[in-house]
């Protein structure tokens, strides 16, 4: 396990990237970083506000810049935002600069975990379930395209998922 210098977590909203990432980092004896938190820190505003003021395109521009920088951090587990795979540049740097783990969550589980969460701008429309369905159809193949390892997060706690990852990773 000591040869994992850069580990990148990708997956949909509600998959547990941040929670599992912190546990995995501890188990791998690496640092932990979160691209959405970094964007918020740099802008002094939360993601929802950035979406309101700059739109999704403005947020994705900020995200691309942060991903380009943060994927160069050594000795780090990086949790990314759910839409990070929408930009080819992000997929390219994630796939080429580290070990990518896709935290897979079924559509039903995503709906359950994100129900009523107002902090997710893409789910604040009239039909969040339809939005999640569309996002899953679009993003799942992209997560799989860059993943070095896929793990299901539906049936276990974040602690168990992190333990499984520590045991399963080559």
Backbone as a printed PyTorch tensor [residue, N CA C, xyz], in Angstrom:
tensor([[[  0.8100,  -1.2070,   0.0000],
         [  0.0000,   0.0000,   0.0000],
         [  0.8460,   1.2620,   0.0000]],

        [[  2.0850,   1.2040,   0.4180],
         [  2.8940,   2.4070,   0.5580],
         [  3.2420,   3.0380,  -0.7900]],

        [[  3.0140,   2.3530,  -1.9060],
         [  3.3470,   2.9280,  -3.2050],
         [  2.2060,   3.7550,  -3.7960]],

        [[  1.1580,   4.0230,  -3.0390],
         [  0.0780,   4.8980,  -3.4950],
         [  0.4080,   6.3130,  -3.0780]],

        [[  0.9700,   7.0740,  -3.9940],
         [  1.4110,   8.4290,  -3.7300],
         [  0.2860,   9.4460,  -3.9350]],

        [[ -0.5200,   9.2050,  -4.9630],
         [ -1.6540,  10.0810,  -5.2780],
         [ -2.8560,   9.1960,  -5.5640]],

        [[ -3.9060,   9.3730,  -4.7720],
         [ -5.1450,   8.6110,  -4.9430],
         [ -6.2690,   9.6120,  -5.1570]],

        [[ -7.0320,   9.4210,  -6.2400],
         [ -8.1160,  10.3330,  -6.5770],
         [ -9.4440,   9.5940,  -6.5020]],

        [[-10.3910,  10.1570,  -5.7580],
         [-11.7150,   9.5560,  -5.6320],
         [-12.6980,  10.2980,  -6.5240]],

        [[-13.3880,   9.5430,  -7.3680],
         [-14.4230,  10.0930,  -8.2320],
         [-15.7160,   9.3410,  -7.9650]],

        [[-16.8170,   9.9600,  -8.3250],
         [-18.1110,   9.3220,  -8.1580],
         [-19.2000,  10.3660,  -8.0010]],

        [[-20.4390,   9.9110,  -7.9690],
         [-21.5770,  10.8310,  -7.9270],
         [-21.7650,  11.4760,  -6.5570]],

        [[-22.6470,  12.4530,  -6.5320],
         [-23.0670,  13.0650,  -5.2750],
         [-23.5840,  11.9710,  -4.3540]],

        [[-23.1800,  12.0260,  -3.1070],
         [-23.6830,  11.0660,  -2.1400],
         [-22.9430,   9.7450,  -2.1040]],

        [[-21.8880,   9.5880,  -2.8900],
         [-21.1450,   8.3270,  -2.8870],
         [-20.2400,   8.1910,  -1.6700]],

        [[-19.9190,   9.3010,  -1.0250],
         [-19.0820,   9.2600,   0.1660],
         [-17.6310,   9.6040,  -0.0790]],

        [[-17.3520,  10.3670,  -1.1340],
         [-15.9650,  10.6510,  -1.5030],
         [-15.1820,  11.3270,  -0.3700]],

        [[-15.7670,  12.3100,   0.2680],
         [-15.0630,  13.0280,   1.3270],
         [-14.8940,  12.1610,   2.5670]],

        [[-15.9620,  11.5540,   3.0190],
         [-15.9040,  10.7350,   4.2420],
         [-14.9770,   9.5440,   4.0590]],

        [[-15.1570,   8.8140,   2.9740],
         [-14.3130,   7.6470,   2.7030],
         [-12.8750,   8.0950,   2.4420]],

        [[-12.7340,   9.2220,   1.7560],
         [-11.4010,   9.7380,   1.4610],
         [-10.5820,  10.0130,   2.7060]],

        [[-11.1980,  10.5970,   3.7110],
         [-10.4840,  10.8800,   4.9630],
         [-10.0440,   9.5870,   5.6410]],

        [[-10.9330,   8.6020,   5.6550],
         [-10.6070,   7.3080,   6.2720],
         [ -9.5150,   6.5840,   5.4880]],

        [[ -9.6110,   6.6260,   4.1660],
         [ -8.6110,   5.9760,   3.3190],
         [ -7.2470,   6.6490,   3.4880]],

        [[ -7.2390,   7.9680,   3.5350],
         [ -5.9840,   8.7040,   3.7130],
         [ -5.3130,   8.3010,   5.0260]],

        [[ -6.1140,   8.1950,   6.0620],
         [ -5.5640,   7.7880,   7.3630],
         [ -4.9470,   6.3880,   7.2550]],

        [[ -5.6740,   5.4700,   6.6010],
         [ -5.1800,   4.0980,   6.4590],
         [ -3.9360,   3.9920,   5.5950]],

        [[ -3.8290,   4.8630,   4.6050],
         [ -2.6630,   4.8550,   3.7130],
         [ -1.5250,   5.7320,   4.2410]],

        [[ -1.8070,   6.4380,   5.3320],
         [ -0.8400,   7.3760,   5.9170],
         [ -0.4820,   8.4790,   4.9140]],

        [[ -1.5300,   9.0090,   4.2900],
         [ -1.3940,  10.1030,   3.3380],
         [ -2.1990,  11.3030,   3.8330]],

        [[ -1.9510,  12.4410,   3.2370],
         [ -2.7630,  13.6120,   3.5170],
         [ -4.1040,  13.4900,   2.8100]],

        [[ -5.0330,  14.3680,   3.1470],
         [ -6.3420,  14.3700,   2.5070],
         [ -6.6420,  15.7680,   1.9950]],

        [[ -7.2490,  15.8410,   0.8170],
         [ -7.6900,  17.1090,   0.2430],
         [ -9.0210,  16.8920,  -0.4580]],

        [[ -9.7910,  17.9580,  -0.5790],
         [-11.1070,  17.9210,  -1.2130],
         [-11.1840,  19.0970,  -2.1840]],

        [[-11.3960,  18.8160,  -3.4600],
         [-11.3690,  19.8880,  -4.4580],
         [-12.4970,  20.9050,  -4.2420]],

        [[-13.6820,  20.4560,  -3.8650],
         [-14.7730,  21.4150,  -3.6170],
         [-14.4520,  22.3220,  -2.4320]],

        [[-13.8960,  21.7590,  -1.3800],
         [-13.5050,  22.5690,  -0.2180],
         [-12.4330,  23.5760,  -0.5970]],

        [[-11.5040,  23.1700,  -1.4450],
         [-10.4440,  24.0730,  -1.8950],
         [-11.0220,  25.2280,  -2.7060]],

        [[-11.9850,  24.9340,  -3.5690],
         [-12.6350,  25.9920,  -4.3500],
         [-13.3390,  26.9660,  -3.4160]],

        [[-14.0470,  26.4430,  -2.4270],
         [-14.7400,  27.3040,  -1.4660],
         [-13.7450,  28.1590,  -0.6850]],

        [[-12.6460,  27.5620,  -0.2910],
         [-11.6200,  28.2820,   0.4630],
         [-11.0260,  29.4170,  -0.3660]],

        [[-10.7390,  29.1320,  -1.6100],
         [-10.1230,  30.1480,  -2.4810],
         [-11.0690,  31.2940,  -2.8170]],

        [[-12.3500,  30.9800,  -2.9530],
         [-13.3080,  32.0160,  -3.3450],
         [-13.9570,  32.7040,  -2.1520]],

        [[-13.9140,  32.0460,  -0.9900],
         [-14.6000,  32.5970,   0.1740],
         [-16.1090,  32.4680,   0.0590]],

        [[-16.5530,  31.5670,  -0.8070],
         [-17.9960,  31.3680,  -1.0250],
         [-18.2780,  29.8830,  -1.1830]],

        [[-19.5220,  29.4830,  -0.8640],
         [-19.8420,  28.0700,  -1.0340],
         [-20.1930,  27.7610,  -2.4870]],

        [[-20.2010,  26.4840,  -2.7890],
         [-20.4230,  26.0270,  -4.1680],
         [-21.7590,  26.5370,  -4.7090]],

        [[-22.7950,  26.4910,  -3.8840],
         [-24.1170,  26.9560,  -4.3280],
         [-24.0700,  28.4220,  -4.7590]],

        [[-23.3660,  29.2450,  -4.0040],
         [-23.2600,  30.6660,  -4.3470],
         [-22.5120,  30.8380,  -5.6640]],

        [[-21.4230,  30.0830,  -5.8440],
         [-20.6520,  30.1640,  -7.0850],
         [-21.5430,  29.7910,  -8.2680]],

        [[-22.3350,  28.7330,  -8.1220],
         [-23.2720,  28.3510,  -9.1850],
         [-24.2710,  29.4670,  -9.4610]],

        [[-24.8030,  30.0940,  -8.4120],
         [-25.7890,  31.1760,  -8.5750],
         [-25.1950,  32.3660,  -9.3150]],

        [[-23.9770,  32.7470,  -8.9640],
         [-23.3650,  33.9560,  -9.5160],
         [-22.6840,  33.7030, -10.8580]],

        [[-21.9490,  32.5940, -10.9620],
         [-21.1450,  32.3470, -12.1590],
         [-21.7240,  31.2820, -13.0770]],

        [[-22.7310,  30.5640, -12.6010],
         [-23.2970,  29.4730, -13.3740],
         [-22.4010,  28.2440, -13.3070]],

        [[-22.8920,  27.1570, -13.8640],
         [-22.1060,  25.9300, -13.8360],
         [-20.7970,  26.0900, -14.5950]],

        [[-20.8150,  26.8120, -15.7040],
         [-19.6020,  26.9990, -16.5050],
         [-18.5080,  27.6930, -15.6910]],

        [[-18.8870,  28.7340, -14.9530],
         [-17.9150,  29.4350, -14.1100],
         [-17.3370,  28.5220, -13.0420]],

        [[-18.2140,  27.7240, -12.4190],
         [-17.7310,  26.7790, -11.4240],
         [-16.7850,  25.7650, -12.0530]],

        [[-17.1510,  25.2130, -13.2140],
         [-16.3110,  24.1980, -13.8730],
         [-14.9540,  24.7720, -14.2670]],

        [[-14.9040,  26.0580, -14.6380],
         [-13.6150,  26.6930, -14.9380],
         [-12.7350,  26.7190, -13.6950]],

        [[-13.3170,  27.0990, -12.5700],
         [-12.5700,  27.1150, -11.3020],
         [-12.1160,  25.6890, -10.9430]],

        [[-13.0310,  24.7390, -11.1050],
         [-12.7360,  23.3480, -10.7670],
         [-11.5730,  22.8160, -11.6100]],

        [[-11.5870,  23.1010, -12.8990],
         [-10.5230,  22.6120, -13.7750],
         [ -9.1590,  23.1220, -13.3270]],

        [[ -9.0890,  24.3790, -12.9450],
         [ -7.8340,  24.9580, -12.4720],
         [ -7.3720,  24.2990, -11.1780]],

        [[ -8.3030,  24.0960, -10.2440],
         [ -7.9710,  23.4650,  -8.9580],
         [ -7.5460,  22.0130,  -9.1600]],

        [[ -8.2410,  21.2840, -10.0180],
         [ -7.8900,  19.8810, -10.2840],
         [ -6.4940,  19.7950, -10.8980]],

        [[ -6.1880,  20.6920, -11.8160],
         [ -4.8640,  20.6830, -12.4330],
         [ -3.7740,  20.8490, -11.3750]],

        [[ -3.9840,  21.7120, -10.4100],
         [ -3.0070,  21.9300,  -9.3400],
         [ -2.9870,  20.7730,  -8.3370]],

        [[ -4.1680,  20.3680,  -7.8750],
         [ -4.2390,  19.4120,  -6.7760],
         [ -3.8470,  17.9940,  -7.1730]],

        [[ -3.9380,  17.6700,  -8.4430],
         [ -3.5130,  16.3310,  -8.8800],
         [ -1.9880,  16.2100,  -8.9150]],

        [[ -1.2970,  17.2940,  -8.6440],
         [  0.1660,  17.2620,  -8.5570],
         [  0.6500,  17.1160,  -7.1140]],

        [[ -0.2640,  17.1460,  -6.1520],
         [  0.1080,  17.0050,  -4.7460],
         [  0.5010,  15.5610,  -4.4600]],

        [[  1.6990,  15.3810,  -3.9630],
         [  2.1560,  14.0440,  -3.5910],
         [  1.6260,  13.6660,  -2.2160]],

        [[  1.5760,  12.3560,  -1.9680],
         [  1.1830,  11.8220,  -0.6530],
         [ -0.2060,  12.3140,  -0.2360]],

        [[ -1.1500,  12.2530,  -1.1850],
         [ -2.4770,  12.8210,  -0.9450],
         [ -3.5810,  11.9460,  -1.5200]],

        [[ -4.6550,  11.8220,  -0.7570],
         [ -5.9250,  11.2980,  -1.2660],
         [ -6.7720,  12.5200,  -1.5700]],

        [[ -7.2460,  12.6330,  -2.7990],
         [ -8.0320,  13.7820,  -3.2450],
         [ -9.4640,  13.3560,  -3.5590]],

        [[-10.4200,  13.9380,  -2.8350],
         [-11.8350,  13.7520,  -3.1490],
         [-12.2350,  14.8340,  -4.1360]],

        [[-12.8880,  14.4390,  -5.2110],
         [-13.2860,  15.3910,  -6.2480],
         [-14.7940,  15.5940,  -6.2330]],

        [[-15.2430,  16.6290,  -6.9180],
         [-16.6720,  16.8690,  -7.0660],
         [-17.2740,  15.8860,  -8.0520]],

        [[-18.5680,  15.6540,  -7.9260],
         [-19.2440,  14.6680,  -8.7610],
         [-19.1630,  14.9390, -10.2550]],

        [[-19.0740,  16.2080, -10.6390],
         [-19.0570,  16.5590, -12.0560],
         [-17.6730,  16.7400, -12.6460]],

        [[-16.6480,  16.4110, -11.8800],
         [-15.2770,  16.6270, -12.3340],
         [-14.9960,  15.9350, -13.6670]],

        [[-15.6550,  14.8150, -13.9230],
         [-15.3850,  14.0430, -15.1450],
         [-16.0040,  14.6550, -16.3980]],

        [[-16.7570,  15.7210, -16.2430],
         [-17.4130,  16.3210, -17.4010],
         [-16.4330,  17.0510, -18.3180]],

        [[-15.2820,  17.3800, -17.8170],
         [-14.2740,  18.0490, -18.6410],
         [-13.1690,  17.0580, -18.9910]],

        [[-12.8670,  16.9990, -20.2700],
         [-11.8250,  16.1010, -20.7620],
         [-10.4900,  16.3830, -20.0840]],

        [[-10.1650,  17.6500, -19.8710],
         [ -8.8930,  18.0070, -19.2380],
         [ -8.8020,  17.3920, -17.8450]],

        [[ -9.8970,  17.4070, -17.1040],
         [ -9.9010,  16.8090, -15.7680],
         [ -9.6970,  15.2970, -15.8390]],

        [[-10.4230,  14.6510, -16.7520],
         [-10.2770,  13.1980, -16.8900],
         [ -8.8350,  12.8450, -17.2410]],

        [[ -8.2400,  13.6260, -18.1220],
         [ -6.8730,  13.3590, -18.5580],
         [ -5.8900,  13.4610, -17.3870]],

        [[ -5.9600,  14.5360, -16.5960],
         [ -4.9890,  14.6810, -15.5080],
         [ -5.2550,  13.6850, -14.3820]],

        [[ -6.5130,  13.4030, -14.0890],
         [ -6.8080,  12.4070, -13.0620],
         [ -6.2440,  11.0430, -13.4590]],

        [[ -6.5090,  10.6330, -14.6890],
         [ -6.0760,   9.3100, -15.1490],
         [ -4.5580,   9.2000, -15.2490]],

        [[ -3.8820,  10.2820, -15.5620],
         [ -2.4420,  10.2030, -15.8140],
         [ -1.5740,  10.5110, -14.5960]],

        [[ -2.1480,  11.1030, -13.5560],
         [ -1.3140,  11.5540, -12.4380],
         [ -1.4720,  10.7580, -11.1510]],

        [[ -2.3770,   9.7880, -11.1380],
         [ -2.5570,   9.0400,  -9.9030],
         [ -3.4310,   7.8210, -10.0890]],

        [[ -3.7680,   7.2110,  -8.9680],
         [ -4.6140,   6.0110,  -8.9430],
         [ -6.0520,   6.4690,  -8.6980]],

        [[ -6.9450,   6.1890,  -9.6440],
         [ -8.3290,   6.6770,  -9.5770],
         [ -9.2470,   5.5710,  -9.0700]],

        [[-10.0060,   5.9010,  -8.0340],
         [-10.9890,   4.9850,  -7.4750],
         [-12.3730,   5.5690,  -7.7100]],

        [[-13.2190,   4.7950,  -8.3590],
         [-14.6130,   5.1810,  -8.5900],
         [-15.4490,   4.6170,  -7.4580]],

        [[-16.0050,   5.5130,  -6.6370],
         [-16.9290,   5.1150,  -5.5830],
         [-18.3220,   5.0810,  -6.2020]],

        [[-18.7550,   3.8980,  -6.5490],
         [-20.0240,   3.7190,  -7.2500],
         [-21.1820,   3.6620,  -6.2600]],

        [[-22.2300,   4.4010,  -6.5650],
         [-23.4790,   4.3340,  -5.8010],
         [-24.6110,   4.2120,  -6.8140]],

        [[-25.5380,   3.3070,  -6.5580],
         [-26.6600,   3.1510,  -7.4760],
         [-27.5210,   4.4060,  -7.4600]],

        [[-28.3190,   4.5390,  -8.4730],
         [-29.2200,   5.6790,  -8.5730],
         [-30.1420,   5.7630,  -7.3600]],

        [[-30.7260,   4.6520,  -6.9480],
         [-31.6100,   4.6490,  -5.7750],
         [-30.8850,   5.1350,  -4.5260]],

        [[-29.6590,   4.7170,  -4.3670],
         [-28.8810,   5.1350,  -3.1890],
         [-28.5310,   6.6120,  -3.2610]],

        [[-28.2040,   7.1080,  -4.4400],
         [-27.9350,   8.5410,  -4.6040],
         [-29.1650,   9.3610,  -4.2310]],

        [[-30.3230,   8.9110,  -4.6870],
         [-31.5710,   9.6060,  -4.3740],
         [-31.7910,   9.6180,  -2.8660]],

        [[-31.5890,   8.4760,  -2.2250],
         [-31.7930,   8.3860,  -0.7760],
         [-30.8320,   9.3040,  -0.0230]],

        [[-29.5750,   9.2880,  -0.4050],
         [-28.5480,  10.0400,   0.3290],
         [-28.6350,  11.5510,   0.1130]],

        [[-29.1460,  11.9760,  -1.0220],
         [-29.1690,  13.4140,  -1.3190],
         [-30.5430,  14.0500,  -1.1150]],

        [[-31.5370,  13.2560,  -0.7780],
         [-32.8980,  13.7750,  -0.6080],
         [-32.8990,  14.9320,   0.4020]],

        [[-33.4050,  16.0610,  -0.0330],
         [-33.5400,  17.2160,   0.8440],
         [-32.2650,  18.0070,   1.0770]],

        [[-31.1780,  17.6420,   0.4130],
         [-29.9060,  18.3450,   0.6000],
         [-29.8960,  19.5850,  -0.2930]],

        [[-30.0220,  20.7460,   0.2940],
         [-30.0850,  22.0090,  -0.4560],
         [-28.7010,  22.5470,  -0.8210]],

        [[-27.6450,  21.8920,  -0.3670],
         [-26.2980,  22.3930,  -0.6530],
         [-25.7870,  21.9340,  -2.0210]],

        [[-26.6040,  21.1810,  -2.7450],
         [-26.1840,  20.6660,  -4.0510],
         [-26.9540,  21.4080,  -5.1460]],

        [[-26.2910,  22.3890,  -5.7770],
         [-26.9860,  23.2620,  -6.7250],
         [-27.6980,  22.5410,  -7.8640]],

        [[-27.1270,  21.4640,  -8.3730],
         [-27.7520,  20.7740,  -9.4980],
         [-29.0460,  20.0580,  -9.1010]],

        [[-29.2810,  19.8960,  -7.8020],
         [-30.4830,  19.1940,  -7.3420],
         [-31.5600,  20.1430,  -6.8280]],

        [[-31.3780,  21.4320,  -7.0190],
         [-32.3410,  22.3960,  -6.5050],
         [-33.4560,  22.7280,  -7.4890]],

        [[-33.5810,  21.9690,  -8.5570],
         [-34.6420,  22.1810,  -9.5400],
         [-35.9310,  21.4820,  -9.1230]],

        [[-36.8580,  21.3860, -10.0640],
         [-38.1900,  20.8230,  -9.7950],
         [-38.1700,  19.3230,  -9.5540]],

        [[-37.2730,  18.6120, -10.2340],
         [-37.2680,  17.1510, -10.1430],
         [-35.8510,  16.6210,  -9.9070]],

        [[-35.3800,  16.6640,  -8.6490],
         [-34.0090,  16.2150,  -8.3680],
         [-33.7570,  14.7650,  -8.7680]],

        [[-34.7720,  13.9120,  -8.6640],
         [-34.5830,  12.5010,  -9.0400],
         [-34.3060,  12.3760, -10.5340]],

        [[-35.0300,  13.1270, -11.3490],
         [-34.7870,  13.1030, -12.7950],
         [-33.3830,  13.6330, -13.1080]],

        [[-32.9730,  14.6660, -12.3820],
         [-31.6260,  15.2140, -12.5690],
         [-30.5770,  14.1630, -12.2420]],

        [[-30.7490,  13.4740, -11.1130],
         [-29.7950,  12.4220, -10.7350],
         [-29.7490,  11.3170, -11.7810]],

        [[-30.9200,  10.9610, -12.3320],
         [-30.9840,   9.9340, -13.3770],
         [-30.1630,  10.3660, -14.5970]],

        [[-30.3590,  11.6190, -15.0170],
         [-29.6380,  12.1450, -16.1800],
         [-28.1320,  12.1990, -15.9220]],

        [[-27.7610,  12.6800, -14.7310],
         [-26.3430,  12.7910, -14.3950],
         [-25.6800,  11.4180, -14.3460]],

        [[-26.3850,  10.4490, -13.7760],
         [-25.8440,   9.0950, -13.6850],
         [-25.6020,   8.5190, -15.0750]],

        [[-26.5760,   8.6660, -15.9590],
         [-26.4490,   8.1390, -17.3230],
         [-25.2710,   8.7770, -18.0580]],

        [[-25.0650,  10.0380, -17.8240],
         [-23.9980,  10.7800, -18.4870],
         [-22.6270,  10.5050, -17.8750]],

        [[-22.5630,  10.4650, -16.5410],
         [-21.2750,  10.4290, -15.8500],
         [-20.7430,   9.0340, -15.5550]],

        [[-21.6050,   8.0570, -15.3410],
         [-21.1290,   6.7190, -14.9830],
         [-20.1020,   6.1870, -15.9870]],

        [[-20.3370,   6.2830, -17.2920],
         [-19.3240,   5.7940, -18.2410],
         [-18.0000,   6.5700, -18.1440]],

        [[-18.0820,   7.8500, -17.7920],
         [-16.8680,   8.6610, -17.6830],
         [-16.0700,   8.2930, -16.4370]],

        [[-16.7690,   8.0310, -15.3280],
         [-16.0680,   7.5590, -14.1230],
         [-15.3520,   6.2470, -14.4370]],

        [[-16.0580,   5.3470, -15.1040],
         [-15.4850,   4.0270, -15.4220],
         [-14.2970,   4.1410, -16.3860]],

        [[-14.3850,   5.1040, -17.2960],
         [-13.3240,   5.3060, -18.2860],
         [-11.9700,   5.5750, -17.6250]],

        [[-11.9630,   6.3200, -16.5250],
         [-10.6890,   6.7020, -15.9090],
         [-10.3540,   5.8930, -14.6460]],

        [[-11.2780,   5.0490, -14.2040],
         [-11.0800,   4.3350, -12.9390],
         [-10.0470,   3.2180, -13.0490]],

        [[ -9.1590,   3.1730, -12.0720],
         [ -8.2430,   2.0440, -11.9080],
         [ -8.8790,   0.9760, -11.0250]],

        [[ -9.8580,   1.3900, -10.2260],
         [-10.5400,   0.4780,  -9.2980],
         [-11.9580,   1.0140,  -9.0730]],

        [[-12.9360,   0.1210,  -9.0410],
         [-14.3330,   0.4910,  -8.7890],
         [-14.7920,  -0.2560,  -7.5400]],

        [[-15.4710,   0.4600,  -6.6430],
         [-16.0230,  -0.1890,  -5.4520],
         [-17.4410,   0.3320,  -5.2220]],

        [[-18.3300,  -0.5720,  -4.8800],
         [-19.7190,  -0.2170,  -4.6010],
         [-19.8180,   0.3360,  -3.1840]],

        [[-20.5330,   1.4320,  -3.0290],
         [-20.6690,   2.0610,  -1.7110],
         [-22.0680,   1.9210,  -1.1250]],

        [[-22.9480,   1.2040,  -1.7930],
         [-24.3460,   1.1360,  -1.3470],
         [-24.5490,   0.4110,  -0.0220]],

        [[-23.9050,  -0.7180,   0.1370],
         [-24.3190,  -1.6470,   1.1880],
         [-23.4980,  -1.5880,   2.4690]],

        [[-22.5610,  -0.6550,   2.5730],
         [-21.6870,  -0.6320,   3.7400],
         [-21.4420,   0.7870,   4.2220]],

        [[-20.9720,   0.8940,   5.4440],
         [-20.6200,   2.1880,   6.0220],
         [-19.3270,   2.6960,   5.3890]],

        [[-19.0760,   3.9940,   5.4650],
         [-17.8130,   4.5220,   4.9400],
         [-16.5900,   3.8450,   5.5540]],

        [[-16.6350,   3.5300,   6.8250],
         [-15.5030,   2.8720,   7.4860],
         [-15.2380,   1.5010,   6.8660]],

        [[-16.3030,   0.7400,   6.6190],
         [-16.1550,  -0.5880,   6.0060],
         [-15.6460,  -0.4580,   4.5690]],

        [[-16.1480,   0.5210,   3.8350],
         [-15.6830,   0.7460,   2.4530],
         [-14.1850,   1.0460,   2.4640]],

        [[-13.7510,   1.9320,   3.3480],
         [-12.3330,   2.2740,   3.4250],
         [-11.4980,   1.0370,   3.7820]],

        [[-11.9770,   0.2390,   4.7210],
         [-11.2690,  -0.9900,   5.0910],
         [-11.1790,  -1.9530,   3.9040]],

        [[-12.2730,  -2.0620,   3.1490],
         [-12.2760,  -2.9230,   1.9610],
         [-11.2690,  -2.4350,   0.9380]],

        [[-11.2440,  -1.1290,   0.7330],
         [-10.2860,  -0.5680,  -0.2210],
         [ -8.8610,  -0.8790,   0.2070]],

        [[ -8.5640,  -0.6940,   1.4570],
         [ -7.2250,  -0.9740,   1.9600],
         [ -6.8420,  -2.4400,   1.7430]],

        [[ -7.8140,  -3.3260,   1.8540],
         [ -7.5610,  -4.7610,   1.6600],
         [ -7.5030,  -5.1450,   0.1770]],

        [[ -8.2980,  -4.4650,  -0.6640],
         [ -8.4370,  -4.8580,  -2.0720],
         [ -7.3850,  -4.2570,  -2.9980]],

        [[ -6.8860,  -3.1020,  -2.6630],
         [ -5.9840,  -2.4340,  -3.5960],
         [ -4.7110,  -3.2460,  -3.7840]],

        [[ -4.2730,  -3.3570,  -5.0320],
         [ -3.0860,  -4.1780,  -5.3130],
         [ -1.8240,  -3.5840,  -4.6730]]])
